[in-house]
Amino acid sequence: AAKRLRLDGPPGYLVMHQSRLGADGVMLLTRVDMAGKKVWEVNTGIAKLDQVLPGGRYLGLIGETPRSMVAVDLRDGRMSEAPVY
């Protein structure tokens, strides 16, 4: 099921959802404006999410499958990732 988070600067929402149903799906993050128009979308590559680490400008995600950590800039969707051992 998709989950949403209210964002400021500019106002909108962040929607966390799966690319497809089943084991082949991965977590996508989509930022939409207040009218519901997509601003950006990023494929995290995470199939099974372990933790969500909310921050001011960034959202951190720790994946269980694959074991990784992703930081997404909530303004423009730029993503950086690092393996977790």
N, C-alpha and C positions, 0 to 999 in steps of 0.2 A: 504494500500500500504506500502511496506517495505521502510524504510529510512536507509541511511548509514552515518557513521561518520568516517573520516580518523584518524587513530591512529599511534603513534610512540612507540618505545621501547618495542618490536620490531614492525616494520612497518606492518600495516594491516588495517582492517576496522571493525567497529562495525555495525552490521545490526540489526535494530529493526523491528520485524515482529510479526504477529498474529499466534498463534498455529493452529487456524482453522477459517474459515469464520463464521460470524454470532455472535450471542449473547454469545455463549459458548466459544469463543476464548479468550485467554489471551496473554499478551505481552511477547514475548521471545526476548532475546538478544543473538546474536551469534557473536563471534569474529572469523574472518577469516584472514589468512595470505595473502600476496600479490599474491599468486598463487590461492587463493580462497579456500584453505583447512581449514576446521573448526578446530579452536584451542580449543574453549570451547563454551558451550551454557548454558544459565540459564533461568529458568521459573520464571518470576517475580510474577506471581499470579495476576497481574493487568489486569482487563478486560477493563476498560476505563481509559486512561491516562489523567491526568490533567496538569502536568508540568514536564519538563525535566530540570534538574539542572546540566549543564556540569561543570566539575572540572578538575584538572590535572590528578590525579590517579584514582579518583572515578567519577561515574556518578550517580546522584541522580534522582529518579523518584517519583513523587507524584501521587498516584492513586485516581481517583474519585470513582471507583468501584473495589474492596472495598476501603474504605478510608484508605490509608496506605502510608508510605514512605519507599523507598527501596534505599540502597546504594550498588552499584556494583563496586568491585575492577576491573579496566580495565585490569590489568596484568593477573589475574588468574580466574576471574569470581566469586570469593567468594562474596556472597550476605548477607547483614544484613538488617533487616526490623524492623519497629516500627509502631504501629498504630498511626493514626493522629485523634485527636478529635476536 
